[in-house]
Amino acid sequence: MFNKAIEAGGVAVVTGAASGVGFAAAREFATRGLDVVLADLPSQQLDDAAGAIGELVLNGRTVMTKATDAADASAVEDLADAAFSIGPIAILMNNAGIARPTKAWTEADNWRRMIEVNLFGVMNGVQAFVPRMIKANRPASIINTGSKQGITTPPGNPGYNVTKAGVKVLTEMLAHELREAGAPISTHLFVPGFTYTGMIASFMPEKPEAAWTAERTVEHLLNRVAENDFYVLCPDNEVSSEIDNRRVSWASQDITENRPALSRWHPDFAASFADYEKS
C-alpha cells in the first residue's frame, strides 16, 4: 500500500517537520518524488529545513512550508486546504510532539499542553485530512508518531505516557475504521527507539553509541511500512526488536498475571523481569 501511495504521486504532509525524524522523513519523501508540505511552529529552522529539502528536489516538485500549531484545529484545517491545493495526499505523517515534565498529581498546565499537541494534534490531522483522503479513493498512507512510553508506560513522565497511549489507541481505531470503510489508505503507528535529534543534542553534544540517527530511524520506518506493518517499533543500537517484544509482553502480562502496576520497575519483581528479558 505504501509503495502504491508513492508510485501514484501526490503530496506528503509532515507535522513537526522542522527537525529530527520529521525533517528526515520529509526529505526522504521529497527524494522519492512527492511534493512535500513541512508543517511546524513558525521559525527560521522551518524555513531552513524547506530550503535544504528544496535543493534535493528535481523535476519541479513543490516544497512548501506551512506554519502550524498542531494543537489548533483551525490551523490544521488551513494546513489541509494548503496541501490539497497542491494535489492529492499520498502521505500524512502526524509527527508533531512535545515533552514537558509531569507527575500524576502536579504540573497540570504541562499535562494540558502535551495533550493538546501530542494527542489532539494527531486527532486534528486525522479529522482535517482523512475525510478528503477517503473521498479521493486513491492509495495513501497515514503515519502517526507514538512512543514506547505509550505502550510500556515507564515511570517518570505520566503526562507524556498518557498522550502517547492515546495516540496508540486512536491509530488502532483509525486503522480499523478505514479498513471497514474499504478505503485504500494504510495506517501505521510509528514508534521510534532512542534517536539522536536536535532536542537530545542540546544536552548531549555527541551522539551516544546507543542512539540511531534520525535518518536510520526513518529508513527502518519506511521499510516496515512498505511491508504494510501497522506497529513499527524501531530498535536502536542498545535495544533490539527481541528486547522490545519481551518488554511489551511483560507489560501486558501485568494484567493477565494480576501483578502490581508497572511491575517491571517494582522491587519485588526486579529479578523475575531480568530473567524474563534475557530468556
Disulfide bonds with the S-S distance in Angstrom:
none
